[in-house]
Amino acid sequence: MNALTMVIIGVVLVAALIAAVWWGSRRTSRRAPPPTPAEQPHYPAGTDRAPGEIQEDPESNELPLRDTRLTPHNLKDGDTEH
């Protein structure tokens, strides 16, 4: 490739990048504005949860306290295959 070809490719590439930024800017400006706080959904009166949401206490993942260090072969059902 000669130098003129490289210059032409560079100019086309820069023009494509400028066009992409301009097109993205136009798309962003046409987007609807975010909702105001008054337009946000609210929880039903008298609750702090969404309808149908169930609040459960998760099972504890903690191991019981021991005097000695627990090694992998001391664990029950330590394999990952079911």
Long-range contacts (C-beta under 8 A, 24 or more apart in sequence): none
